[in-house]
Amino acid sequence: MLTAFVVVAAVFSYVMLNAGFFTTQKSKEVVHTGVTQATSSIELTGSVIGYSMNYTASGFLDKTTTGTRLNATRFYMQLTAGQTPMALDGVIVSYSDADTHIGEVVYNGSAGGVDISATSNLGLKPNEWNFTVIASTAYGDTDALLELGEIAQITVALPEAGVAADKSFVVEVKPASGASIAVERTAPGAIDPVMDLS
């Protein structure tokens, strides 16, 4: 009889300990997932540049002539400290202002990371974006994976109506995991061909 009680007590304690370990492990996973989702894997670095340009006959933004509204922006992002490499082809970019919301701006991979100069065709139509990875000379490469020591140059063509002087807009970058980054800026009072929005 005593042996039976000891065996039952041992089995019961084993079941209770196992349940406790399982609960602890699940709690740890939940906390880890929550921290991953709450913290951002990327951060803004450098200046946010705005551009005013007209459109070509085929609808592309073209810097050969200056427009009257802000209609493109370019900014740079890098990994935050301790984050693992991030696939940029899994990123979603959205746009919003007082009158417009675009949940997912269309990625245009064929546009490339062309320099924006007085004679360049941006290669983007309104509501399109692209990225170029800029690698340091010491390490890194230019694939679609943003890694330590690399910077992602992101160019977004805003809606065709553009952003008028003194009006605010938000471009939101949403990684596949981690918190999104909102780039909120206001167009200056005087619209120039190139504007520092920082």
N, CA, C and O of each residue as an XYZ file, in Angstrom:
792
protein
N       0.823     -1.193      0.000
C       0.000      0.000      0.000
C       0.873      1.266      0.000
O       0.629      2.212     -0.749
N       1.896      1.251      0.864
C       2.816      2.396      0.932
C       3.530      2.602     -0.399
O       3.721      3.728     -0.859
N       3.918      1.477     -1.005
C       4.600      1.547     -2.304
C       3.684      2.155     -3.363
O       4.129      2.940     -4.201
N       2.425      1.793     -3.321
C       1.471      2.323     -4.290
C       1.325      3.830     -4.135
O       1.284      4.560     -5.125
N       1.248      4.300     -2.878
C       1.152      5.737     -2.631
C       2.391      6.477     -3.136
O       2.277      7.552     -3.725
N       3.566      5.903     -2.907
C       4.811      6.534     -3.358
C       4.852      6.628     -4.873
O       5.237      7.657     -5.429
N       4.449      5.538     -5.547
C       4.454      5.522     -7.020
C       3.477      6.556     -7.574
O       3.811      7.293     -8.502
N       2.262      6.613     -7.002
C       1.258      7.575     -7.471
C       1.753      9.013     -7.252
O       1.589      9.880     -8.110
N       2.365      9.241     -6.071
C       2.884     10.580     -5.779
C       4.010     10.954     -6.739
O       4.095     12.103     -7.174
N       4.870     10.003     -7.069
C       5.977     10.269     -7.994
C       5.455     10.607     -9.387
O       5.923     11.547    -10.030
N       4.476      9.824     -9.840
C       3.903     10.073    -11.164
C       3.220     11.441    -11.195
O       3.369     12.202    -12.152
N       2.474     11.736    -10.137
C       1.768     13.022    -10.068
C       2.749     14.199    -10.069
O       2.532     15.194    -10.760
N       3.826     14.078     -9.292
C       4.816     15.158     -9.239
C       5.517     15.326    -10.580
O       5.823     16.444    -10.992
N       5.773     14.194    -11.270
C       6.400     14.279    -12.594
C       5.495     15.022    -13.575
O       5.953     15.872    -14.339
N       4.197     14.688    -13.540
C       3.236     15.350    -14.436
C       3.171     16.844    -14.142
O       3.140     17.663    -15.061
N       3.149     17.199    -12.844
C       3.081     18.609    -12.468
C       4.343     19.376    -12.886
O       4.254     20.493    -13.395
N       5.512     18.772    -12.669
C       6.764     19.415    -13.060
C       6.839     19.587    -14.575
O       7.270     20.630    -15.066
N       6.424     18.575    -15.300
C       6.452     18.630    -16.765
C       5.526     19.737    -17.276
O       5.878     20.479    -18.193
N       4.333     19.840    -16.668
C       3.406     20.903    -17.058
C       4.005     22.277    -16.752
O       3.851     23.217    -17.531
N       4.677     22.381    -15.629
C       5.318     23.643    -15.264
C       6.411     24.025    -16.238
O       6.505     25.185    -16.640
N       7.248     23.058    -16.626
C       8.304     23.326    -17.595
C       7.722     23.747    -18.945
O       8.230     24.661    -19.595
N       6.650     23.066    -19.356
C       5.997     23.382    -20.629
C       5.456     24.817    -20.614
O       5.631     25.571    -21.571
N       4.789     25.179    -19.495
C       4.236     26.531    -19.368
C       5.336     27.583    -19.387
O       5.196     28.628    -20.022
N       6.438     27.298    -18.684
C       7.558     28.238    -18.661
C       8.142     28.441    -20.051
O       8.459     29.564    -20.445
N       8.283     27.335    -20.798
C       8.825     27.412    -22.155
C       7.912     28.226    -23.066
O       8.381     29.053    -23.849
N       6.605     27.987    -22.957
C       5.653     28.735    -23.780
C       5.676     30.220    -23.430
O       5.607     31.069    -24.318
N       5.775     30.534    -22.134
C       5.844     31.941    -21.713
C       7.080     32.611    -22.286
O       7.032     33.764    -22.716
N       8.182     31.883    -22.288
C       9.430     32.416    -22.835
C       9.283     32.706    -24.328
O       9.739     33.741    -24.816
N       8.642     31.783    -25.049
C       8.443     31.977    -26.480
C       7.552     33.193    -26.759
O       7.815     33.975    -27.672
N       6.492     33.333    -25.953
C       5.578     34.469    -26.135
C       6.304     35.790    -25.900
O       6.143     36.735    -26.672
N       7.102     35.856    -24.838
C       7.856     37.073    -24.527
C       8.840     37.383    -25.642
O       8.954     38.529    -26.075
N       9.557     36.353    -26.111
C      10.535     36.555    -27.182
C       9.859     37.060    -28.452
O      10.353     37.985    -29.096
N       8.723     36.449    -28.812
C       7.984     36.884    -30.000
C       7.481     38.314    -29.844
O       7.538     39.104    -30.787
N       6.991     38.642    -28.657
C       6.503     39.989    -28.405
C       7.595     41.032    -28.532
O       7.382     42.099    -29.109
N       8.774     40.721    -27.989
C       9.900     41.656    -28.086
C      10.321     41.828    -29.539
O      10.617     42.940    -29.977
N      10.349     40.722    -30.289
C      10.723     40.784    -31.705
C       9.760     41.659    -32.494
O      10.176     42.453    -33.338
N       8.455     41.507    -32.210
C       7.456     42.283    -32.937
C       7.441     43.745    -32.515
O       7.170     44.629    -33.328
N       7.735     43.998    -31.236
C       7.658     45.362    -30.719
C       8.870     46.195    -31.083
O       8.760     47.413    -31.224
N      10.024     45.565    -31.240
C      11.227     46.310    -31.581
C      11.426     46.318    -33.089
O      11.069     45.360    -33.774
N      11.980     47.374    -33.587
C      12.184     47.485    -35.022
C      13.546     46.926    -35.409
O      14.522     47.059    -34.672
N      13.591     46.307    -36.565
C      14.857     45.757    -37.046
C      15.615     46.757    -37.918
O      16.778     46.531    -38.252
N      14.959     47.865    -38.290
C      15.612     48.874    -39.122
C      15.407     50.266    -38.525
O      14.486     50.490    -37.740
N      16.275     51.184    -38.908
C      16.167     52.562    -38.448
C      16.549     53.511    -39.568
O      17.290     53.154    -40.484
N      16.030     54.725    -39.475
C      16.321     55.761    -40.462
C      17.730     56.288    -40.235
O      18.141     56.504    -39.095
N      18.467     56.495    -41.315
C      19.810     57.055    -41.210
C      20.000     58.092    -42.305
O      19.536     57.897    -43.429
N      20.668     59.175    -41.998
C      20.904     60.207    -43.000
C      19.692     61.081    -43.245
O      18.741     61.084    -42.464
N      19.739     61.814    -44.328
C      18.705     62.803    -44.652
C      17.537     62.176    -45.397
O      17.663     61.134    -46.041
N      16.392     62.849    -45.286
C      15.223     62.533    -46.109
C      15.135     63.629    -47.162
O      15.010     64.809    -46.832
N      15.200     63.240    -48.418
C      15.235     64.203    -49.526
C      13.906     64.170    -50.271
O      13.351     63.102    -50.530
N      13.408     65.352    -50.609
C      12.198     65.450    -51.405
C      12.522     66.001    -52.782
O      13.471     66.769    -52.944
N      11.734     65.607    -53.770
C      11.959     66.041    -55.149
C      10.655     66.534    -55.765
O       9.573     66.023    -55.476
N      10.792     67.525    -56.608
C       9.657     68.022    -57.376
C       9.997     67.870    -58.849
O      10.998     68.412    -59.319
N       9.169     67.138    -59.577
C       9.446     66.896    -61.000
C       8.153     66.726    -61.770
O       7.099     66.482    -61.183
N       8.234     66.854    -63.063
C       7.088     66.638    -63.926
C       7.094     65.195    -64.426
O       7.918     64.385    -64.001
N       6.179     64.886    -65.323
C       6.032     63.537    -65.836
C       6.361     63.482    -67.325
O       6.109     64.433    -68.065
N       6.923     62.362    -67.748
C       7.141     62.146    -69.175
C       5.814     61.770    -69.824
O       4.814     61.578    -69.133
N       5.804     61.665    -71.143
C       4.580     61.286    -71.854
C       4.117     59.893    -71.449
O       2.923     59.599    -71.496
N       5.050     59.036    -71.053
C       4.696     57.673    -70.650
C       4.364     57.576    -69.155
O       4.100     56.486    -68.647
N       4.377     58.708    -68.458
C       3.934     58.712    -67.067
C       5.016     58.584    -66.022
O       4.708     58.531    -64.831
N       6.295     58.532    -66.430
C       7.382     58.423    -65.462
C       7.752     59.800    -64.915
O       7.636     60.811    -65.607
N       8.197     59.817    -63.666
C       8.718     61.066    -63.108
C      10.028     61.409    -63.787
O      10.904     60.558    -63.937
N      10.154     62.654    -64.194
C      11.291     63.070    -65.002
C      11.890     64.366    -64.448
O      11.203     65.382    -64.349
N      13.173     64.320    -64.092
C      13.812     65.472    -63.476
C      14.268     66.521    -64.475
O      14.874     67.513    -64.069
N      14.005     66.347    -65.758
C      14.433     67.367    -66.719
C      13.625     68.646    -66.555
O      14.066     69.721    -66.962
N      12.435     68.528    -65.956
C      11.630     69.722    -65.671
C      11.121     69.645    -64.236
O      10.866     68.558    -63.718
N      10.976     70.790    -63.604
C      10.557     70.844    -62.205
C       9.054     71.023    -62.098
O       8.454     71.808    -62.832
N       8.457     70.285    -61.174
C       7.021     70.406    -60.944
C       6.717     71.489    -59.923
O       7.592     72.262    -59.533
N       5.476     71.529    -59.502
C       5.032     72.544    -58.538
C       4.700     71.933    -57.181
O       4.341     72.647    -56.244
N       4.821     70.613    -57.077
C       4.531     69.930    -55.817
C       5.611     68.902    -55.524
O       6.345     68.479    -56.417
N       5.697     68.512    -54.280
C       6.593     67.434    -53.879
C       5.995     66.124    -54.369
O       4.875     65.784    -53.987
N       6.715     65.376    -55.207
C       6.137     64.130    -55.708
C       7.075     62.930    -55.686
O       6.769     61.901    -56.288
N       8.212     63.044    -55.005
C       9.082     61.879    -54.794
C       9.933     62.134    -53.559
O      10.258     63.277    -53.239
N      10.286     61.069    -52.879
C      11.159     61.191    -51.722
C      12.149     60.033    -51.707
O      11.863     58.933    -52.180
N      13.310     60.315    -51.152
C      14.349     59.285    -51.034
C      14.939     59.356    -49.641
O      15.268     60.437    -49.154
N      15.073     58.203    -48.996
C      15.658     58.155    -47.662
C      16.450     56.858    -47.513
O      16.422     55.991    -48.386
N      17.151     56.748    -46.395
C      18.092     55.643    -46.201
C      17.818     54.942    -44.880
O      17.514     55.589    -43.878
N      17.927     53.600    -44.881
C      17.675     52.811    -43.683
C      18.804     51.813    -43.471
O      19.446     51.371    -44.423
N      19.035     51.466    -42.214
C      20.036     50.461    -41.868
C      19.497     49.593    -40.743
O      18.507     49.941    -40.099
N      20.154     48.459    -40.508
C      19.752     47.568    -39.426
C      20.022     48.220    -38.078
O      21.006     48.942    -37.919
N      19.155     47.969    -37.118
C      19.433     48.404    -35.757
C      20.438     47.440    -35.134
O      20.651     46.341    -35.645
N      21.049     47.852    -34.037
C      22.105     47.067    -33.401
C      21.588     45.693    -32.997
O      20.522     45.562    -32.395
N      22.359     44.686    -33.338
C      22.046     43.325    -32.923
C      21.012     42.613    -33.764
O      20.668     41.471    -33.460
N      20.499     43.240    -34.811
C      19.463     42.605    -35.627
C      20.076     41.725    -36.708
O      21.176     41.983    -37.197
N      19.342     40.687    -37.066
C      19.786     39.776    -38.116
C      19.476     40.391    -39.483
O      18.638     41.288    -39.569
N      20.127     39.933    -40.544
C      19.860     40.461    -41.889
C      18.373     40.398    -42.244
O      17.655     39.496    -41.811
N      17.929     41.363    -43.033
C      16.519     41.479    -43.382
C      16.351     41.490    -44.896
O      17.051     42.214    -45.603
N      15.420     40.685    -45.381
C      15.140     40.628    -46.815
C      14.288     41.828    -47.209
O      13.159     41.977    -46.740
N      14.827     42.677    -48.067
C      14.102     43.885    -48.473
C      12.956     43.583    -49.424
O      12.029     44.383    -49.552
N      13.009     42.427    -50.096
C      11.913     42.101    -51.005
C      10.660     41.657    -50.250
O       9.626     41.403    -50.867
N      10.743     41.561    -48.915
C       9.566     41.264    -48.104
C       8.980     42.492    -47.435
O       8.044     42.385    -46.644
N       9.530     43.665    -47.751
C       9.096     44.919    -47.127
C       7.866     45.462    -47.848
O       7.748     45.349    -49.069
N       6.951     46.052    -47.077
C       5.776     46.724    -47.643
C       5.892     48.214    -47.334
O       6.195     48.602    -46.206
N       5.650     49.034    -48.333
C       5.687     50.492    -48.163
C       4.274     51.028    -48.362
O       3.602     50.679    -49.333
N       3.827     51.881    -47.433
C       2.516     52.512    -47.567
C       2.666     54.030    -47.522
O       3.687     54.555    -47.078
N       1.640     54.713    -47.984
C       1.668     56.183    -48.038
C       0.339     56.729    -47.529
O      -0.717     56.145    -47.772
N       0.401     57.853    -46.822
C      -0.830     58.523    -46.419
C      -0.583     60.012    -46.213
O       0.504     60.436    -45.820
N      -1.614     60.784    -46.487
C      -1.629     62.207    -46.161
C      -3.055     62.552    -45.767
O      -3.867     61.656    -45.535
N      -3.366     63.823    -45.691
C      -4.692     64.232    -45.216
C      -5.813     63.748    -46.133
O      -6.942     63.561    -45.678
N      -5.517     63.545    -47.416
C      -6.557     63.203    -48.382
C      -6.422     61.809    -48.981
O      -7.373     61.310    -49.583
N      -5.274     61.175    -48.833
C      -4.995     59.936    -49.554
C      -4.383     58.893    -48.638
O      -3.581     59.217    -47.763
N      -4.767     57.637    -48.844
C      -4.097     56.523    -48.168
C      -3.886     55.399    -49.172
O      -4.831     54.946    -49.818
N      -2.646     54.956    -49.298
C      -2.309     53.823    -50.169
C      -1.676     52.767    -49.280
O      -0.555     52.942    -48.803
N      -2.386     51.677    -49.058
C      -1.942     50.643    -48.131
C      -0.678     49.936    -48.563
O       0.133     49.533    -47.729
N      -0.507     49.785    -49.866
C       0.704     49.134    -50.374
C       1.137     49.792    -51.676
O       0.530     49.588    -52.727
N       2.190     50.579    -51.583
C       2.774     51.187    -52.774
C       3.429     50.072    -53.585
O       4.059     49.182    -53.014
N       3.291     50.110    -54.896
C       3.756     49.022    -55.768
C       5.282     49.031    -55.875
O       5.885     50.068    -56.151
N       5.903     47.861    -55.653
C       7.352     47.760    -55.824
C       7.693     47.613    -57.299
O       7.126     46.764    -57.987
N       8.611     48.430    -57.786
C       9.046     48.386    -59.182
C      10.536     48.054    -59.206
O      11.380     48.945    -59.110
N      10.850     46.776    -59.332
C      12.244     46.336    -59.303
C      13.029     46.745    -60.523
O      14.256     46.812    -60.459
N      12.376     47.020    -61.628
C      13.096     47.360    -62.858
C      13.611     48.794    -62.844
O      14.441     49.161    -63.675
N      13.124     49.609    -61.905
C      13.542     51.016    -61.879
C      14.976     51.168    -61.414
O      15.660     52.113    -61.808
N      15.441     50.245    -60.578
C      16.817     50.324    -60.094
C      17.024     51.508    -59.174
O      16.065     52.174    -58.786
N      18.258     51.771    -58.827
C      18.567     52.857    -57.899
C      19.173     54.041    -58.602
O      20.186     54.578    -58.155
N      18.570     54.456    -59.694
C      19.135     55.514    -60.518
C      19.363     56.780    -59.693
O      18.557     57.124    -58.828
N      20.470     57.465    -59.970
C      20.717     58.753    -59.337
C      19.679     59.755    -59.836
O      19.294     59.749    -61.006
N      19.239     60.609    -58.928
C      18.279     61.623    -59.326
C      19.049     62.904    -59.637
O      19.565     63.564    -58.735
N      19.118     63.238    -60.884
C      19.849     64.433    -61.313
C      18.969     65.229    -62.266
O      17.836     64.843    -62.553
N      19.494     66.322    -62.743
C      18.701     67.205    -63.603
C      18.361     66.570    -64.939
O      17.471     67.055    -65.637
N      19.038     65.513    -65.307
C      18.791     64.909    -66.619
C      18.290     63.471    -66.522
O      18.257     62.761    -67.527
N      17.903     63.038    -65.336
C      17.547     61.629    -65.186
C      16.046     61.397    -65.204
O      15.264     62.205    -64.705
N      15.670     60.276    -65.789
C      14.315     59.768    -65.690
C      14.308     58.841    -64.476
O      15.079     57.883    -64.424
N      13.454     59.115    -63.514
C      13.461     58.366    -62.265
C      13.125     56.893    -62.465
O      13.520     56.057    -61.652
N      12.413     56.567    -63.520
C      12.054     55.177    -63.770
C      10.886     54.703    -62.940
O      10.540     53.522    -62.976
N      10.271     55.604    -62.192
C       9.119     55.261    -61.363
C       7.909     56.065    -61.801
O       8.019     57.234    -62.172
N       6.755     55.421    -61.751
C       5.495     56.120    -61.957
C       4.902     56.423    -60.580
O       5.363     55.872    -59.580
N       3.890     57.286    -60.509
C       3.276     57.565    -59.209
C       2.839     56.285    -58.500
O       2.379     55.336    -59.136
N       2.989     56.270    -57.177
C       2.630     55.130    -56.327
C       3.506     53.909    -56.570
O       3.034     52.777    -56.464
N       4.773     54.126    -56.893
C       5.738     53.034    -57.024
C       6.962     53.329    -56.154
O       7.238     54.482    -55.823
N       7.686     52.274    -55.791
C       8.907     52.458    -55.014
C       9.934     51.416    -55.413
O       9.599     50.400    -56.021
N      11.183     51.672    -55.068
C      12.237     50.673    -55.262
C      13.320     50.890    -54.221
O      13.283     51.855    -53.458
N      14.277     49.985    -54.201
C      15.386     50.110    -53.263
C      16.690     49.732    -53.944
O      16.705     49.006    -54.938
N      17.772     50.236    -53.394
C      19.115     49.844    -53.794
C      19.920     49.659    -52.516
O      19.877     50.507    -51.625
N      20.654     48.554    -52.424
C      21.507     48.332    -51.258
C      22.879     48.926    -51.539
O      23.521     48.612    -52.541
N      23.309     49.788    -50.633
C      24.626     50.411    -50.750
C      25.542     49.707    -49.757
O      25.325     49.778    -48.548
N      26.561     49.032    -50.265
C      27.476     48.272    -49.411
C      28.723     49.102    -49.124
O      29.185     49.869    -49.969
N      29.258     48.934    -47.918
C      30.522     49.600    -47.595
C      31.653     48.897    -48.333
O      31.502     47.754    -48.765
N      32.774     49.573    -48.476
C      33.904     48.961    -49.176
C      34.556     47.869    -48.333
O      35.210     46.973    -48.867
N      34.377     47.944    -47.010
C      35.017     46.965    -46.131
C      34.313     45.612    -46.185
O      34.971     44.571    -46.210
N      32.991     45.619    -46.202
C      32.239     44.372    -46.230
C      30.833     44.662    -46.737
O      30.416     45.814    -46.854
N      30.125     43.595    -47.029
C      28.768     43.732    -47.548
C      28.713     43.484    -49.045
O      29.740     43.444    -49.722
N      27.496     43.319    -49.550
C      27.270     43.111    -50.980
C      26.024     43.882    -51.372
O      25.460     44.603    -50.550
N      25.592     43.743    -52.597
C      24.463     44.544    -53.079
C      23.253     43.682    -53.424
O      22.460     44.050    -54.291
N      23.099     42.524    -52.748
C      21.910     41.713    -52.986
C      20.721     42.321    -52.235
O      20.834     43.402    -51.657
N      19.564     41.612    -52.247
C      18.341     42.150    -51.647
C      18.277     41.937    -50.139
O      17.255     42.221    -49.514
N      19.361     41.439    -49.552
C      19.411     41.191    -48.114
C      20.168     42.332    -47.439
O      21.354     42.532    -47.699
N      19.487     43.074    -46.579
C      20.118     44.175    -45.856
C      20.884     43.594    -44.671
O      20.295     42.997    -43.769
N      22.204     43.776    -44.686
C      23.069     43.180    -43.675
C      23.857     44.256    -42.941
O      23.810     45.434    -43.296
N      24.580     43.830    -41.913
C      25.406     44.739    -41.138
C      26.383     45.472    -42.059
O      27.040     44.845    -42.889
N      26.479     46.780    -41.918
C      27.386     47.575    -42.730
C      26.801     48.024    -44.046
O      27.479     48.697    -44.823
N      25.542     47.665    -44.320
C      24.894     48.075    -45.562
C      23.795     49.098    -45.273
O      23.256     49.158    -44.168
N      23.484     49.883    -46.268
C      22.415     50.881    -46.162
C      21.451     50.666    -47.331
O      21.873     50.471    -48.471
N      20.160     50.706    -47.032
C      19.140     50.587    -48.076
C      18.695     51.978    -48.497
O      18.202     52.757    -47.682
N      18.873     52.281    -49.771
C      18.382     53.547    -50.341
C      16.980     53.292    -50.884
O      16.811     52.511    -51.820
N      15.994     53.932    -50.315
C      14.603     53.703    -50.695
C      14.058     54.948    -51.386
O      14.131     56.052    -50.846
N      13.514     54.760    -52.577
C      12.945     55.857    -53.353
C      11.460     55.588    -53.548
O      11.073     54.507    -53.992
N      10.631     56.568    -53.217
C       9.178     56.414    -53.313
C       8.619     57.530    -54.185
O       8.855     58.710    -53.924
N       7.880     57.151    -55.221
C       7.150     58.124    -56.038
C       5.777     58.303    -55.400
O       5.011     57.346    -55.290
N       5.471     59.512    -54.986
C       4.229     59.787    -54.281
C       3.053     59.793    -55.265
O       3.265     59.738    -56.476
N       1.823     59.858    -54.759
C       0.671     59.899    -55.668
C       0.775     61.032    -56.684
O       1.474     62.020    -56.458
N       0.084     60.880    -57.786
C       0.232     61.817    -58.903
C      -0.082     63.252    -58.505
O       0.526     64.182    -59.034
N      -1.019     63.448    -57.584
C      -1.361     64.804    -57.151
C      -0.220     65.461    -56.399
O      -0.161     66.687    -56.315
N       0.693     64.661    -55.847
C       1.818     65.202    -55.109
C       1.410     65.788    -53.764
O       0.264     65.657    -53.334
N       2.363     66.431    -53.111
C       2.123     67.049    -51.808
C       2.348     68.550    -51.958
O       3.423     68.986    -52.369
N       1.342     69.326    -51.627
C       1.442     70.784    -51.752
C       2.325     71.358    -50.652
O       2.607     70.689    -49.658
N       2.754     72.589    -50.834
C       3.595     73.274    -49.854
C       2.921     73.295    -48.485
O       1.713     73.506    -48.381
N       3.711     73.076    -47.445
C       3.259     73.105    -46.044
C       2.309     71.972    -45.673
O       1.701     72.013    -44.604
N       2.168     70.974    -46.521
C       1.307     69.827    -46.214
C       2.171     68.645    -45.749
O       3.294     68.460    -46.217
N       1.630     67.864    -44.834
C       2.363     66.730    -44.269
C       2.005     65.434    -44.981
O       0.921     65.307    -45.550
N       2.921     64.476    -44.944
C       2.689     63.141    -45.493
C       3.484     62.133    -44.674
O       4.419     62.492    -43.959
N       3.100     60.879    -44.789
C       3.776     59.800    -44.057
C       4.043     58.656    -45.023
O       3.134     58.182    -45.706
N       5.303     58.214    -45.075
C       5.672     56.990    -45.786
C       6.053     55.981    -44.714
O       6.958     56.227    -43.917
N       5.365     54.848    -44.696
C       5.606     53.838    -43.666
C       6.274     52.616    -44.283
O       5.806     52.082    -45.288
N       7.366     52.181    -43.674
C       8.103     51.000    -44.134
C       7.818     49.879    -43.152
O       8.104     49.993    -41.960
N       7.243     48.781    -43.669
C       6.828     47.668    -42.815
C       7.641     46.426    -43.138
O       7.399     45.788    -44.163
N       8.615     46.059    -42.279
C       9.377     44.824    -42.507
C       8.494     43.596    -42.308
O       7.404     43.688    -41.743
N       8.976     42.446    -42.780
C       8.230     41.203    -42.603
C       8.069     40.874    -41.129
O       7.044     40.315    -40.738
N       9.060     41.206    -40.293
C       8.949     41.027    -38.852
C       9.516     42.255    -38.161
O      10.434     42.900    -38.667
N       8.967     42.562    -37.020
C       9.403     43.749    -36.301
C       8.482     44.926    -36.552
O       7.608     44.877    -37.418
N       8.689     45.983    -35.784
C       7.833     47.161    -35.886
C       8.118     47.936    -37.167
O       9.226     47.897    -37.703
N       7.105     48.633    -37.641
C       7.267     49.449    -38.844
C       7.921     50.786    -38.494
O       7.929     51.205    -37.337
N       8.463     51.439    -39.506
C       9.098     52.747    -39.350
C       8.286     53.761    -40.156
O       8.071     53.582    -41.355
N       7.839     54.820    -39.495
C       7.076     55.872    -40.167
C       7.986     57.061    -40.440
O       8.589     57.619    -39.523
N       8.077     57.440    -41.701
C       8.840     58.626    -42.100
C       7.818     59.726    -42.350
O       7.214     59.797    -43.420
N       7.633     60.580    -41.355
C       6.637     61.640    -41.434
C       7.331     62.977    -41.673
O       8.197     63.381    -40.897
N       6.953     63.652    -42.736
C       7.584     64.905    -43.098
C       6.543     65.910    -43.599
O       5.406     65.550    -43.904
N       6.956     67.167    -43.674
C       6.103     68.247    -44.185
C       6.811     68.917    -45.351
O       7.991     69.258    -45.266
N       6.082     69.100    -46.432
C       6.663     69.793    -47.593
C       6.958     71.238    -47.208
O       6.150     71.868    -46.526
N       8.101     71.773    -47.632
C       8.441     73.165    -47.277
C       7.480     74.168    -47.897
O       6.697     73.833    -48.787
N       7.553     75.399    -47.415
C       6.675     76.450    -47.918
C       6.924     76.802    -49.372
O       6.009     77.219    -50.083
N       8.169     76.634    -49.817
C       8.523     76.886    -51.213
C       9.028     75.588    -51.820
O       9.986     75.000    -51.319
N       8.392     75.135    -52.895
C       8.746     73.874    -53.525
C       9.917     74.096    -54.479
O       9.809     74.868    -55.433
N      11.036     73.418    -54.221
C      12.216     73.486    -55.065
C      12.423     72.140    -55.762
O      11.774     71.157    -55.404
N      13.320     72.082    -56.752
C      13.588     70.794    -57.411
C      14.078     69.717    -56.433
O      13.673     68.559    -56.527
N      14.953     70.106    -55.493
C      15.474     69.179    -54.476
C      15.347     69.844    -53.120
O      15.730     71.002    -52.952
N      14.805     69.109    -52.144
C      14.555     69.688    -50.829
C      15.014     68.709    -49.745
O      14.747     67.510    -49.833
N      15.703     69.222    -48.727
C      16.071     68.428    -47.567
C      14.912     68.499    -46.589
O      14.612     69.564    -46.050
N      14.257     67.360    -46.358
C      13.089     67.315    -45.481
C      13.444     66.891    -44.070
O      12.554     66.671    -43.249
N      14.732     66.774    -43.774
C      15.134     66.304    -42.455
C      14.782     67.312    -41.379
O      15.051     67.077    -40.201
